[in-house]
Amino acid sequence: MSSSQGLWVAIIATAGFVVGIIGGTLAWIGGTPTALAILVGAGGFAGFMTLGLAVADFLSRSQS
């Protein structure tokens, strides 16, 4: 992630936000109480961000 590192972080964060919203909404529609559905969405966001940033870091390392 050379000079466009900030852009990639923004893209990953936006995608993580979408994953969190969808996960929380599906949990809420499935009958989970609202507070727990919010936690499900937050967990989805955190998991996606962790995985996305780890993959971006791995792909940005130079092959030597």
C-alpha positions as CSV (number, residue, x, y, z in Angstrom):
1,M,0.0,0.0,0.0
2,S,2.4,2.7,-1.2
3,S,1.1,6.2,-1.6
4,S,-2.5,5.2,-1.7
5,Q,-2.5,3.6,1.7
6,G,-5.1,6.0,3.1
7,L,-7.5,5.3,0.2
8,W,-7.2,1.5,0.8
9,V,-7.9,1.9,4.5
10,A,-11.0,4.0,3.7
11,I,-12.2,1.4,1.2
12,I,-11.7,-1.4,3.7
13,A,-13.4,0.6,6.5
14,T,-16.4,1.4,4.2
15,A,-16.7,-2.3,3.3
16,G,-16.5,-3.2,7.0
17,F,-19.2,-0.7,7.8
18,V,-21.5,-2.4,5.2
19,V,-20.7,-5.9,6.6
20,G,-21.5,-4.7,10.1
21,I,-24.8,-3.1,9.1
22,I,-25.9,-6.1,7.1
23,G,-24.9,-8.5,9.9
24,G,-26.6,-6.5,12.6
25,T,-29.7,-6.1,10.5
26,L,-29.9,-9.8,9.7
27,A,-29.5,-10.6,13.4
28,W,-32.2,-8.2,14.3
29,I,-34.6,-9.5,11.6
30,G,-33.9,-13.0,12.9
31,G,-35.3,-12.1,16.3
32,T,-32.1,-11.1,18.2
33,P,-32.7,-8.3,20.7
34,T,-31.6,-4.9,19.5
35,A,-28.7,-4.5,21.8
36,L,-27.3,-7.9,20.9
37,A,-27.9,-7.3,17.2
38,I,-25.7,-4.1,17.5
39,L,-23.0,-6.2,19.1
40,V,-23.2,-8.7,16.2
41,G,-22.8,-5.9,13.7
42,A,-19.8,-4.5,15.7
43,G,-18.2,-7.9,15.7
44,G,-18.7,-8.3,12.0
45,F,-17.1,-4.8,11.5
46,A,-14.2,-5.6,13.7
47,G,-13.6,-9.0,12.1
48,F,-13.8,-7.6,8.6
49,M,-11.4,-4.7,9.5
50,T,-8.9,-7.1,11.1
51,L,-8.9,-9.5,8.1
52,G,-9.0,-6.7,5.5
53,L,-6.1,-4.8,7.0
54,A,-4.1,-8.0,7.5
55,V,-4.6,-9.0,3.8
56,A,-3.7,-5.4,2.7
57,D,-0.5,-5.5,4.8
58,F,0.4,-8.9,3.4
59,L,-0.2,-7.8,-0.2
60,S,1.8,-4.6,0.3
61,R,5.0,-6.3,1.5
62,S,7.7,-6.6,-1.1
63,Q,8.6,-10.0,-2.3
64,S,12.3,-10.6,-1.6
